[in-house]
Amino acid sequence: MKELSGFTREIATLTGLGKIKYSLWLDNDGKLHVKITDNLNSGTYSDILFSVLKYASLRKSDEKLGHLEGFDLCSNKIIIRKDNNNGAFLKAILCDLLPDELEP
């Protein structure tokens, strides 16, 4: 995995009551991943990398994403993290990264 240097975004959460930061990463196959890097309000988040391809279609879903799978940089493995904020934060990131205007 390689971080895209110089790319960090600060965005509003889905509720608009908080802000989070994220960065972009590429895997060895050139597939894009996102990493939550900061929650500027209160609350937890996981430090794993989430696949944009895997979760992009769920960004507008009304359902909770539940426990998410992602790449752990420490163990170099795909793992599941149980954090209630990950799904909502990931949806906010994906909506920012992939706005509706890009849909066919």
Phi and psi in degrees as GROMACS dihedral restraints (atoms count N, CA, C in turn):
[ dihedral_restraints ]
;  ai    aj    ak    al  type     phi  dphi    fc
    3     4     5     6     1  -136.4    20    10
    4     5     6     7     1   128.9    20    10
    6     7     8     9     1   -76.2    20    10
    7     8     9    10     1   138.6    20    10
    9    10    11    12     1   -78.6    20    10
   10    11    12    13     1   101.1    20    10
   12    13    14    15     1   -64.1    20    10
   13    14    15    16     1   144.1    20    10
   15    16    17    18     1    85.6    20    10
   16    17    18    19     1    -5.6    20    10
   18    19    20    21     1  -108.0    20    10
   19    20    21    22     1   107.5    20    10
   21    22    23    24     1  -139.6    20    10
   22    23    24    25     1   131.3    20    10
   24    25    26    27     1  -120.2    20    10
   25    26    27    28     1   147.2    20    10
   27    28    29    30     1  -114.4    20    10
   28    29    30    31     1   124.8    20    10
   30    31    32    33     1  -134.9    20    10
   31    32    33    34     1   164.6    20    10
   33    34    35    36     1   -79.0    20    10
   34    35    36    37     1   148.8    20    10
   36    37    38    39     1   -70.9    20    10
   37    38    39    40     1   172.1    20    10
   39    40    41    42     1   -60.1    20    10
   40    41    42    43     1   -34.5    20    10
   42    43    44    45     1   -77.1    20    10
   43    44    45    46     1   -18.1    20    10
   45    46    47    48     1    80.2    20    10
   46    47    48    49     1     1.9    20    10
   48    49    50    51     1   -92.3    20    10
   49    50    51    52     1    -8.1    20    10
   51    52    53    54     1  -143.6    20    10
   52    53    54    55     1   178.8    20    10
   54    55    56    57     1  -136.0    20    10
   55    56    57    58     1   146.3    20    10
   57    58    59    60     1  -131.8    20    10
   58    59    60    61     1   159.9    20    10
   60    61    62    63     1  -118.0    20    10
   61    62    63    64     1   149.4    20    10
   63    64    65    66     1  -144.7    20    10
   64    65    66    67     1   160.2    20    10
   66    67    68    69     1  -127.5    20    10
   67    68    69    70     1   164.6    20    10
   69    70    71    72     1  -111.0    20    10
   70    71    72    73     1   144.9    20    10
   72    73    74    75     1  -135.0    20    10
   73    74    75    76     1   152.9    20    10
   75    76    77    78     1  -118.4    20    10
   76    77    78    79     1   137.6    20    10
   78    79    80    81     1   -88.0    20    10
   79    80    81    82     1  -178.0    20    10
   81    82    83    84     1   -65.3    20    10
   82    83    84    85     1   -19.3    20    10
   84    85    86    87     1   -94.2    20    10
   85    86    87    88     1     2.9    20    10
   87    88    89    90     1    82.9    20    10
   88    89    90    91     1    12.6    20    10
   90    91    92    93     1   -85.4    20    10
   91    92    93    94     1   140.1    20    10
   93    94    95    96     1   -83.1    20    10
   94    95    96    97     1   139.6    20    10
   96    97    98    99     1  -133.0    20    10
   97    98    99   100     1   155.5    20    10
   99   100   101   102     1  -120.3    20    10
  100   101   102   103     1   149.5    20    10
  102   103   104   105     1  -130.8    20    10
  103   104   105   106     1   126.3    20    10
  105   106   107   108     1   -73.0    20    10
  106   107   108   109     1   124.9    20    10
  108   109   110   111     1  -109.5    20    10
  109   110   111   112     1   -17.5    20    10
  111   112   113   114     1  -165.4    20    10
  112   113   114   115     1   144.4    20    10
  114   115   116   117     1  -114.6    20    10
  115   116   117   118     1   112.3    20    10
  117   118   119   120     1   -78.7    20    10
  118   119   120   121     1    -1.5    20    10
  120   121   122   123     1  -119.1    20    10
  121   122   123   124     1  -149.4    20    10
  123   124   125   126     1   -95.1    20    10
  124   125   126   127     1   160.5    20    10
  126   127   128   129     1   120.4    20    10
  127   128   129   130     1   158.4    20    10
  129   130   131   132     1  -101.7    20    10
  130   131   132   133     1   166.9    20    10
  132   133   134   135     1  -159.2    20    10
  133   134   135   136     1   160.7    20    10
  135   136   137   138     1   -93.6    20    10
  136   137   138   139     1   150.7    20    10
  138   139   140   141     1   -97.6    20    10
  139   140   141   142     1    29.6    20    10
  141   142   143   144     1   -97.8    20    10
  142   143   144   145     1   166.2    20    10
  144   145   146   147     1   -98.3    20    10
  145   146   147   148     1   127.1    20    10
  147   148   149   150     1  -101.4    20    10
  148   149   150   151     1   134.8    20    10
  150   151   152   153     1   -71.1    20    10
  151   152   153   154     1   124.8    20    10
  153   154   155   156     1   -65.8    20    10
  154   155   156   157     1   -44.5    20    10
  156   157   158   159     1   -59.2    20    10
  157   158   159   160     1   -43.2    20    10
  159   160   161   162     1   -66.3    20    10
  160   161   162   163     1   -38.1    20    10
  162   163   164   165     1  -108.4    20    10
  163   164   165   166     1    -5.6    20    10
  165   166   167   168     1   -56.5    20    10
  166   167   168   169     1   -41.9    20    10
  168   169   170   171     1   -70.1    20    10
  169   170   171   172     1   -12.6    20    10
  171   172   173   174     1   -97.9    20    10
  172   173   174   175     1     2.2    20    10
  174   175   176   177     1   -64.1    20    10
  175   176   177   178     1   -26.2    20    10
  177   178   179   180     1  -103.4    20    10
  178   179   180   181     1     5.5    20    10
  180   181   182   183     1   -66.1    20    10
  181   182   183   184     1   141.5    20    10
  183   184   185   186     1   -81.6    20    10
  184   185   186   187     1   -14.3    20    10
  186   187   188   189     1   -84.8    20    10
  187   188   189   190     1   150.0    20    10
  189   190   191   192     1   -68.0    20    10
  190   191   192   193     1   145.0    20    10
  192   193   194   195     1   -81.2    20    10
  193   194   195   196     1   -16.0    20    10
  195   196   197   198     1    72.3    20    10
  196   197   198   199     1  -151.2    20    10
  198   199   200   201     1   -78.4    20    10
  199   200   201   202     1   125.3    20    10
  201   202   203   204     1  -102.3    20    10
  202   203   204   205     1   150.9    20    10
  204   205   206   207     1   -97.2    20    10
  205   206   207   208     1   140.6    20    10
  207   208   209   210     1  -160.0    20    10
  208   209   210   211     1   172.4    20    10
  210   211   212   213     1   -91.6    20    10
  211   212   213   214     1   125.7    20    10
  213   214   215   216     1   -94.6    20    10
  214   215   216   217     1   117.7    20    10
  216   217   218   219     1   -67.1    20    10
  217   218   219   220     1   -28.5    20    10
  219   220   221   222     1   -71.5    20    10
  220   221   222   223     1   -44.1    20    10
  222   223   224   225     1   -96.3    20    10
  223   224   225   226     1    -9.6    20    10
  225   226   227   228     1    56.7    20    10
  226   227   228   229     1    40.3    20    10
  228   229   230   231     1  -135.7    20    10
  229   230   231   232     1   157.4    20    10
  231   232   233   234     1   -80.0    20    10
  232   233   234   235     1   128.8    20    10
  234   235   236   237     1  -134.5    20    10
  235   236   237   238     1   168.2    20    10
  237   238   239   240     1  -110.5    20    10
  238   239   240   241     1   130.7    20    10
  240   241   242   243     1  -113.4    20    10
  241   242   243   244     1   135.6    20    10
  243   244   245   246     1  -102.6    20    10
  244   245   246   247     1    90.7    20    10
  246   247   248   249     1  -139.7    20    10
  247   248   249   250     1   124.3    20    10
  249   250   251   252     1   -64.5    20    10
  250   251   252   253     1   -23.9    20    10
  252   253   254   255     1   -83.0    20    10
  253   254   255   256     1   -22.9    20    10
  255   256   257   258     1   -53.8    20    10
  256   257   258   259     1   -47.3    20    10
  258   259   260   261     1   -61.7    20    10
  259   260   261   262     1   -48.2    20    10
  261   262   263   264     1   -67.7    20    10
  262   263   264   265     1   -40.4    20    10
  264   265   266   267     1   -64.7    20    10
  265   266   267   268     1   -42.4    20    10
  267   268   269   270     1   -64.3    20    10
  268   269   270   271     1   -40.3    20    10
  270   271   272   273     1   -60.3    20    10
  271   272   273   274     1   -43.5    20    10
  273   274   275   276     1   -61.7    20    10
  274   275   276   277     1   -42.4    20    10
  276   277   278   279     1   -63.6    20    10
  277   278   279   280     1   -47.0    20    10
  279   280   281   282     1   -66.5    20    10
  280   281   282   283     1   -34.3    20    10
  282   283   284   285     1   -66.8    20    10
  283   284   285   286     1   -35.4    20    10
  285   286   287   288     1   -70.4    20    10
  286   287   288   289     1   -44.8    20    10
  288   289   290   291     1   -72.1    20    10
  289   290   291   292     1   -35.0    20    10
  291   292   293   294     1  -125.2    20    10
  292   293   294   295     1    74.6    20    10
  294   295   296   297     1   -66.4    20    10
  295   296   297   298     1   160.6    20    10
  297   298   299   300     1   -56.6    20    10
  298   299   300   301     1   -29.5    20    10
  300   301   302   303     1   -62.0    20    10
  301   302   303   304     1   -21.4    20    10
  303   304   305   306     1   -84.5    20    10
  304   305   306   307     1   -11.3    20    10
  306   307   308   309     1   -76.4    20    10
  307   308   309   310     1   144.3    20    10
